[in-house]
Amino acid sequence: DNLKKEHVVFAQLQNRLERDMGERKRQMAEIIERTNLAYETRDDAQRGIATIVETDAKEIEGFDAEMNRLDQALEESMLTDRAEGNDALRTIDAEEDCDDRITYEKAQKP
């Protein structure tokens, strides 16, 4: 009779332990799945960042090249203007002086 009771108690204990183990296996499987999804999300984000960094580097390189080209064109234009523009600047200065004189003369008249 005692052996039957012990057998029932051990069987109940075994069933409870098997249920607990099954529940823990299920929880571990969920955690592993969530972890794998987090890793995939992280990897996707890192690939996106790498793409953005690469695109940014290309845009900066293009911007720098365009800026250098424009700087050269501006410098060449300024040199050309200086070479050709000395007479033009003198003409502009003379016109401004003339305009100033006319304004001054009008202000002097009563």
N, CA and C atoms as a LAMMPS dump frame, in Angstrom:
ITEM: TIMESTEP
0
ITEM: NUMBER OF ATOMS
330
ITEM: BOX BOUNDS ff ff ff
-5.0000000000000000e+02 5.0000000000000000e+02
-5.0000000000000000e+02 5.0000000000000000e+02
-5.0000000000000000e+02 5.0000000000000000e+02
ITEM: ATOMS id mol type element x y z
1 1 1 N 0.832 -1.189 0
2 1 2 C 0 0 0
3 1 3 C 0.885 1.265 0
4 2 1 N 1.935 1.267 0.837
5 2 2 C 2.867 2.393 0.856
6 2 3 C 3.554 2.587 -0.494
7 3 1 N 3.91 1.506 -1.109
8 3 2 C 4.573 1.592 -2.405
9 3 3 C 3.665 2.226 -3.452
10 4 1 N 2.383 1.921 -3.403
11 4 2 C 1.442 2.516 -4.354
12 4 3 C 1.351 4.02 -4.128
13 5 1 N 1.308 4.45 -2.866
14 5 2 C 1.245 5.881 -2.547
15 5 3 C 2.523 6.58 -3.018
16 6 1 N 3.648 5.956 -2.745
17 6 2 C 4.913 6.536 -3.189
18 6 3 C 4.968 6.635 -4.705
19 7 1 N 4.467 5.586 -5.363
20 7 2 C 4.46 5.592 -6.824
21 7 3 C 3.592 6.733 -7.347
22 8 1 N 2.428 6.966 -6.749
23 8 2 C 1.525 8.054 -7.156
24 8 3 C 2.205 9.407 -6.912
25 9 1 N 2.846 9.579 -5.759
26 9 2 C 3.512 10.833 -5.434
27 9 3 C 4.65 11.093 -6.426
28 10 1 N 5.456 10.087 -6.707
29 10 2 C 6.556 10.274 -7.665
30 10 3 C 6.036 10.535 -9.084
31 11 1 N 4.942 9.888 -9.45
32 11 2 C 4.361 10.109 -10.775
33 11 3 C 3.861 11.549 -10.894
34 12 1 N 3.194 12.034 -9.818
35 12 2 C 2.724 13.424 -9.819
36 12 3 C 3.917 14.398 -9.892
37 13 1 N 4.943 14.105 -9.127
38 13 2 C 6.139 14.936 -9.134
39 13 3 C 6.79 14.938 -10.525
40 14 1 N 6.873 13.77 -11.147
41 14 2 C 7.449 13.674 -12.488
42 14 3 C 6.605 14.472 -13.486
43 15 1 N 5.296 14.358 -13.4
44 15 2 C 4.418 15.107 -14.318
45 15 3 C 4.6 16.613 -14.144
46 16 1 N 4.648 17.055 -12.895
47 16 2 C 4.842 18.491 -12.638
48 16 3 C 6.19 18.966 -13.169
49 17 1 N 7.262 18.203 -12.935
50 17 2 C 8.595 18.561 -13.421
51 17 3 C 8.637 18.579 -14.949
52 18 1 N 7.964 17.639 -15.612
53 18 2 C 7.914 17.609 -17.073
54 18 3 C 7.155 18.828 -17.614
55 19 1 N 6.052 19.202 -16.933
56 19 2 C 5.319 20.414 -17.347
57 19 3 C 6.195 21.656 -17.194
58 20 1 N 6.872 21.772 -16.06
59 20 2 C 7.767 22.912 -15.831
60 20 3 C 8.874 22.959 -16.885
61 21 1 N 9.448 21.787 -17.187
62 21 2 C 10.512 21.741 -18.173
63 21 3 C 9.976 22.132 -19.56
64 22 1 N 8.798 21.667 -19.898
65 22 2 C 8.181 22.026 -21.178
66 22 3 C 7.926 23.528 -21.262
67 23 1 N 7.444 24.122 -20.165
68 23 2 C 7.192 25.567 -20.124
69 23 3 C 8.501 26.346 -20.278
70 24 1 N 9.531 25.902 -19.603
71 24 2 C 10.821 26.59 -19.721
72 24 3 C 11.407 26.452 -21.129
73 25 1 N 11.231 25.294 -21.761
74 25 2 C 11.693 25.123 -23.138
75 25 3 C 10.946 26.081 -24.063
76 26 1 N 9.633 26.21 -23.848
77 26 2 C 8.832 27.121 -24.662
78 26 3 C 9.306 28.56 -24.459
79 27 1 N 9.557 28.978 -23.223
80 27 2 C 10.053 30.324 -22.924
81 27 3 C 11.415 30.555 -23.579
82 28 1 N 12.292 29.561 -23.494
83 28 2 C 13.612 29.7 -24.106
84 28 3 C 13.483 29.84 -25.62
85 29 1 N 12.583 29.083 -26.231
86 29 2 C 12.382 29.178 -27.682
87 29 3 C 11.888 30.578 -28.053
88 30 1 N 10.981 31.151 -27.255
89 30 2 C 10.494 32.518 -27.508
90 30 3 C 11.629 33.535 -27.383
91 31 1 N 12.433 33.38 -26.355
92 31 2 C 13.554 34.301 -26.141
93 31 3 C 14.542 34.196 -27.297
94 32 1 N 14.829 32.985 -27.733
95 32 2 C 15.755 32.796 -28.857
96 32 3 C 15.18 33.438 -30.12
97 33 1 N 13.884 33.273 -30.363
98 33 2 C 13.249 33.862 -31.545
99 33 3 C 13.303 35.395 -31.488
100 34 1 N 12.996 35.957 -30.326
101 34 2 C 13.061 37.422 -30.188
102 34 3 C 14.494 37.924 -30.37
103 35 1 N 15.455 37.165 -29.85
104 35 2 C 16.86 37.543 -30.001
105 35 3 C 17.269 37.517 -31.468
106 36 1 N 16.866 36.477 -32.183
107 36 2 C 17.185 36.384 -33.611
108 36 3 C 16.567 37.546 -34.384
109 37 1 N 15.327 37.905 -34.055
110 37 2 C 14.682 39.047 -34.713
111 37 3 C 15.432 40.344 -34.4
112 38 1 N 15.883 40.491 -33.161
113 38 2 C 16.639 41.694 -32.788
114 38 3 C 17.96 41.751 -33.553
115 39 1 N 18.627 40.612 -33.697
116 39 2 C 19.873 40.578 -34.47
117 39 3 C 19.622 40.953 -35.927
118 40 1 N 18.542 40.423 -36.514
119 40 2 C 18.22 40.752 -37.906
120 40 3 C 17.933 42.246 -38.06
121 41 1 N 17.19 42.802 -37.118
122 41 2 C 16.881 44.231 -37.153
123 41 3 C 18.155 45.055 -37.038
124 42 1 N 19.026 44.649 -36.126
125 42 2 C 20.298 45.345 -35.963
126 42 3 C 21.132 45.279 -37.238
127 43 1 N 21.206 44.087 -37.845
128 43 2 C 21.981 43.932 -39.074
129 43 3 C 21.416 44.796 -40.2
130 44 1 N 20.075 44.848 -40.311
131 44 2 C 19.438 45.7 -41.325
132 44 3 C 19.785 47.17 -41.087
133 45 1 N 19.739 47.58 -39.83
134 45 2 C 20.06 48.97 -39.494
135 45 3 C 21.52 49.281 -39.822
136 46 1 N 22.411 48.361 -39.516
137 46 2 C 23.825 48.581 -39.816
138 46 3 C 24.072 48.666 -41.317
139 47 1 N 23.363 47.828 -42.09
140 47 2 C 23.492 47.917 -43.545
141 47 3 C 22.96 49.261 -44.038
142 48 1 N 21.851 49.716 -43.46
143 48 2 C 21.304 51.021 -43.834
144 48 3 C 22.272 52.147 -43.509
145 49 1 N 22.885 52.08 -42.36
146 49 2 C 23.852 53.1 -41.959
147 49 3 C 25.046 53.093 -42.912
148 50 1 N 25.522 51.904 -43.259
149 50 2 C 26.661 51.802 -44.177
150 50 3 C 26.304 52.417 -45.533
151 51 1 N 25.084 52.179 -45.991
152 51 2 C 24.64 52.754 -47.262
153 51 3 C 24.586 54.273 -47.176
154 52 1 N 24.069 54.786 -46.08
155 52 2 C 23.974 56.232 -45.898
156 52 3 C 25.369 56.854 -45.831
157 53 1 N 26.271 56.222 -45.106
158 53 2 C 27.639 56.74 -44.985
159 53 3 C 28.318 56.751 -46.36
160 54 1 N 28.11 55.688 -47.129
161 54 2 C 28.714 55.612 -48.463
162 54 3 C 28.146 56.706 -49.377
163 55 1 N 26.823 56.866 -49.339
164 55 2 C 26.178 57.905 -50.144
165 55 3 C 26.665 59.281 -49.729
166 56 1 N 26.774 59.492 -48.433
167 56 2 C 27.245 60.777 -47.913
168 56 3 C 28.665 61.068 -48.388
169 57 1 N 29.52 60.053 -48.337
170 57 2 C 30.91 60.239 -48.775
171 57 3 C 30.957 60.605 -50.251
172 58 1 N 30.13 59.947 -51.068
173 58 2 C 30.092 60.263 -52.494
174 58 3 C 29.592 61.685 -52.724
175 59 1 N 28.559 62.091 -51.973
176 59 2 C 28.037 63.449 -52.121
177 59 3 C 29.073 64.488 -51.707
178 60 1 N 29.79 64.216 -50.634
179 60 2 C 30.828 65.148 -50.183
180 60 3 C 31.929 65.242 -51.23
181 61 1 N 32.31 64.1 -51.784
182 61 2 C 33.347 64.099 -52.819
183 61 3 C 32.888 64.912 -54.032
184 62 1 N 31.639 64.725 -54.437
185 62 2 C 31.092 65.493 -55.562
186 62 3 C 31.02 66.973 -55.249
187 63 1 N 30.593 67.283 -54.025
188 63 2 C 30.508 68.686 -53.606
189 63 3 C 31.886 69.329 -53.625
190 64 1 N 32.879 68.628 -53.072
191 64 2 C 34.237 69.176 -53.041
192 64 3 C 34.78 69.401 -54.451
193 65 1 N 34.517 68.439 -55.339
194 65 2 C 34.987 68.585 -56.724
195 65 3 C 34.313 69.79 -57.385
196 66 1 N 33.012 69.925 -57.183
197 66 2 C 32.276 71.06 -57.77
198 66 3 C 32.755 72.38 -57.171
199 67 1 N 33.009 72.376 -55.87
200 67 2 C 33.481 73.591 -55.21
201 67 3 C 34.853 73.992 -55.743
202 68 1 N 35.731 73.021 -55.915
203 68 2 C 37.056 73.312 -56.474
204 68 3 C 36.943 73.861 -57.892
205 69 1 N 36.05 73.257 -58.678
206 69 2 C 35.852 73.729 -60.045
207 69 3 C 35.332 75.16 -60.051
208 70 1 N 34.376 75.458 -59.19
209 70 2 C 33.827 76.811 -59.124
210 70 3 C 34.859 77.813 -58.601
211 71 1 N 35.667 77.39 -57.626
212 71 2 C 36.732 78.266 -57.124
213 71 3 C 37.717 78.618 -58.237
214 72 1 N 38.089 77.61 -59.026
215 72 2 C 39.011 77.863 -60.138
216 72 3 C 38.382 78.816 -61.149
217 73 1 N 37.104 78.57 -61.472
218 73 2 C 36.434 79.427 -62.451
219 73 3 C 36.339 80.853 -61.928
220 74 1 N 36.038 81.013 -60.658
221 74 2 C 35.948 82.339 -60.062
222 74 3 C 37.305 83.031 -60.083
223 75 1 N 38.343 82.284 -59.726
224 75 2 C 39.684 82.862 -59.719
225 75 3 C 40.098 83.293 -61.127
226 76 1 N 39.821 82.44 -62.111
227 76 2 C 40.143 82.792 -63.497
228 76 3 C 39.348 84.015 -63.94
229 77 1 N 38.096 84.069 -63.551
230 77 2 C 37.243 85.199 -63.908
231 77 3 C 37.758 86.489 -63.277
232 78 1 N 38.188 86.386 -62.025
233 78 2 C 38.705 87.566 -61.339
234 78 3 C 40 88.047 -61.993
235 79 1 N 40.864 87.108 -62.375
236 79 2 C 42.105 87.487 -63.042
237 79 3 C 41.82 88.156 -64.382
238 80 1 N 40.876 87.592 -65.125
239 80 2 C 40.488 88.177 -66.408
240 80 3 C 39.901 89.561 -66.208
241 81 1 N 39.022 89.683 -65.207
242 81 2 C 38.406 90.983 -64.929
243 81 3 C 39.453 92.012 -64.518
244 82 1 N 40.427 91.589 -63.745
245 82 2 C 41.474 92.524 -63.332
246 82 3 C 42.283 93.001 -64.542
247 83 1 N 42.581 92.047 -65.403
248 83 2 C 43.376 92.398 -66.574
249 83 3 C 42.599 93.324 -67.502
250 84 1 N 41.323 93.021 -67.69
251 84 2 C 40.512 93.816 -68.607
252 84 3 C 39.828 94.974 -67.905
253 85 1 N 39.657 94.84 -66.609
254 85 2 C 38.788 95.768 -65.911
255 85 3 C 39.425 96.98 -65.312
256 86 1 N 40.726 97.13 -65.381
257 86 2 C 41.339 98.32 -64.804
258 86 3 C 40.765 99.579 -65.44
259 87 1 N 40.636 99.564 -66.765
260 87 2 C 40.051 100.72 -67.442
261 87 3 C 38.578 100.869 -67.09
262 88 1 N 37.878 99.742 -66.995
263 88 2 C 36.455 99.789 -66.664
264 88 3 C 36.253 100.339 -65.255
265 89 1 N 37.124 99.925 -64.323
266 89 2 C 37.009 100.429 -62.957
267 89 3 C 37.25 101.929 -62.909
268 90 1 N 38.209 102.378 -63.689
269 90 2 C 38.466 103.822 -63.729
270 90 3 C 37.253 104.553 -64.272
271 91 1 N 36.619 103.977 -65.296
272 91 2 C 35.421 104.599 -65.868
273 91 3 C 34.306 104.647 -64.835
274 92 1 N 34.114 103.564 -64.109
275 92 2 C 33.067 103.522 -63.083
276 92 3 C 33.368 104.548 -61.995
277 93 1 N 34.614 104.611 -61.55
278 93 2 C 34.984 105.601 -60.537
279 93 3 C 34.726 107.011 -61.045
280 94 1 N 35.039 107.28 -62.295
281 94 2 C 34.817 108.611 -62.868
282 94 3 C 33.328 108.925 -62.911
283 95 1 N 32.508 107.93 -63.278
284 95 2 C 31.056 108.155 -63.315
285 95 3 C 30.517 108.422 -61.919
286 96 1 N 31.003 107.659 -60.935
287 96 2 C 30.551 107.879 -59.566
288 96 3 C 30.961 109.273 -59.087
289 97 1 N 32.183 109.692 -59.402
290 97 2 C 32.637 111.03 -59.026
291 97 3 C 31.755 112.091 -59.682
292 98 1 N 31.399 111.875 -60.927
293 98 2 C 30.548 112.813 -61.657
294 98 3 C 29.165 112.886 -60.998
295 99 1 N 28.616 111.729 -60.659
296 99 2 C 27.306 111.695 -59.993
297 99 3 C 27.37 112.4 -58.651
298 100 1 N 28.46 112.181 -57.911
299 100 2 C 28.63 112.844 -56.613
300 100 3 C 28.711 114.361 -56.784
301 101 1 N 29.43 114.779 -57.808
302 101 2 C 29.569 116.21 -58.071
303 101 3 C 28.214 116.835 -58.414
304 102 1 N 27.447 116.14 -59.248
305 102 2 C 26.129 116.661 -59.644
306 102 3 C 25.229 116.764 -58.422
307 103 1 N 25.241 115.747 -57.577
308 103 2 C 24.424 115.766 -56.36
309 103 3 C 24.858 116.915 -55.458
310 104 1 N 26.148 117.118 -55.327
311 104 2 C 26.683 118.18 -54.486
312 104 3 C 26.265 119.545 -55.058
313 105 1 N 26.36 119.691 -56.358
314 105 2 C 26.011 120.971 -56.988
315 105 3 C 24.526 121.278 -56.823
316 106 1 N 23.688 120.24 -56.919
317 106 2 C 22.247 120.449 -56.741
318 106 3 C 21.96 120.849 -55.29
319 107 1 N 22.693 120.266 -54.374
320 107 2 C 22.481 120.605 -52.979
321 107 3 C 22.931 122.022 -52.654
322 108 1 N 23.891 122.553 -53.402
323 108 2 C 24.415 123.894 -53.164
324 108 3 C 23.491 124.97 -53.706
325 109 1 N 22.699 124.65 -54.718
326 109 2 C 21.813 125.653 -55.313
327 109 3 C 20.668 125.936 -54.362
328 110 1 N 20.348 127.225 -54.238
329 110 2 C 19.242 127.584 -53.321
330 110 3 C 17.886 127.368 -53.903
